[in-house]
Amino acid sequence: TDRKQVEKRLRSLLDAQERVAQDLHDGCIQTIYAIGLKLEECRTLIRDHPRKASKKIAGAAADLNLVIHDLRLFVLGDKRELASGDDLKAALEKATQMMGGRPPAFAVEIDAAAATSLTPDQAMHLLQIARAALSNAVRHANARTGLLSLQMRDGAISLEVSDDGVGFESEEIEKPGLGLHNIEARARKLGGRLRLVSAPDQGTRLTVEIPRAR
């Protein structure tokens, strides 16, 4: 009995450690990466367009303050939640805007009914999935345009992040990186499934479908 209790406690600690690692990677680290993109763009703007550069620097500073706030929540053990569908819509739109104004340019299509049907926990997981997928597209796809979509399909909630970039062979994802691993883990936790479709020069489409909560 004591051994089972120790094993249970160990599993709980490992789960908590994995959860913190996922949240840091998909949340704070992706935000910091997006801030870096903004500041990199400022290097080309500051000479000929100082006002535009100044505005982007101010935005980067505001985003850093949000990162500091999120890290404080981690230290205190608090969990940041999205209270409503409107909160999720705004957070998803902000996630695309934080990519530093560089391609791909993402269109955002959010079904209000789909957003409001999510629990706060589901909404937060989908937000983190979207952030990780957007970051992957910006870093690797070499795309011009993309789509971030949240829709209701056949009684399920479907989150899609797609782009028209270089794509890749399916064999390349046999050993997924940390970002894709986290996305898959979050999808499983929500009782859903991850589908990743890509081919060379055909772009990439990542879809996560989860059951409707209510």
C-alpha positions, -999 to +999 in steps of 0.1 A: +000+000+000+028+024+009+046+016-024+014+023-044+010+056-026+046+066-034+041+056-071+009+076-072+026+106-057+055+103-082+031+101-111+014+132-099+046+151-096+058+140-131+024+150-145+027+184-128+062+188-141+051+180-177+022+204-174+045+233-163+069+225-191+041+225-217+027+258-204+061+275-204+069+263-239+036+270-255+029+302-235+058+323-223+084+310-246+063+315-277+055+350-265+092+358-260+099+344-295+072+367-310+087+397-291+120+389-306+105+390-341+090+424-333+124+438-322+141+422-352+117+441-374+125+473-356+161+471-367+150+477-403+125+503-393+143+525-368+163+545-394+136+553-420+104+548-399+113+558-363+077+564-353+066+529-365+096+514-348+088+532-316+053+519-316+065+483-321+090+487-293+063+499-270+042+469-280+071+446-273+075+462-238+038+456-231+041+420-242+071+415-219+051+428-190+025+401-198+052+375-198+064+387-164+028+385-152+024+349-165+057+338-149+046+353-116+015+332-118+036+301-123+057+309-093+026+315-072+010+283-085-020+302-099-036+291-132-045+316-158-079+309-174-100+324-202-134+333-187-154+335-219-155+328-256-148+365-263-116+361-242-105+332-264-113+351-296-093+381-285-064+359-273-063+340-307-063+372-326-035+386-304-015+354-310-015+361-348-007+398-343+023+390-321+042+373-349+060+406-356+042+416-388+062+392-409+047+365-432+026+344-432-003+368-428-029+348-409-067+352-415-087+345-383-121+328-385-138+322-351-172+307-347-187+324-316-209+294-308-178+271-309-158+295-286-186+299-260-192+261-259-157+255-244-148+253-208-121+276-195-097+246-193-104+236-229-101+272-241-067+276-225-054+243-240-066+253-275-050+287-271-017+271-263-020+247-292-027+276-315+003+295-302+027+266-308+013+259-343+015+296-353+051+297-341+060+266-361+045+281-392+064+314-388+097+297-382+096+268-407+069+272-433+083+301-454+046+308-462+028+339-475-006+333-460-022+312-433-055+305-416-064+302-379-099+288-375-121+276-347-153+260-359-181+236-348-181+206-370-204+175-366-209+182-329-171+186-322-149+217-318-122+220-346-092+242-343-072+245-375-039+262-383-028+260-419-004+277-443+006+278-479+043+272-472+070+247-482+054+217-464+074+185-457+074+148-461+053+128-437+084+108-426+098+140-411+073+139-382+081+104-370+101+120-342+082+152-335+098+181-317+087+195-284+061+218-298+043+191-318+047+167-289+030+192-266+002+198-291-005+161-293-004+157-256-029+185-251-052+171-277-052+137-259-058+154-226-089+170-241-102+137-254-096+148-289-073+140-318-045+157-338-043+155-376-013+169-394-014+169-432+016+182-453+035+176-485+064+194-502+053+227-517+017+219-507+016+237-473+006+223-439-027+219-422-028+211-385-062+203-370-072+194-334-108+182-329-122+178-294-156+168-281-180+196-273-182+203-236-218+215-234 
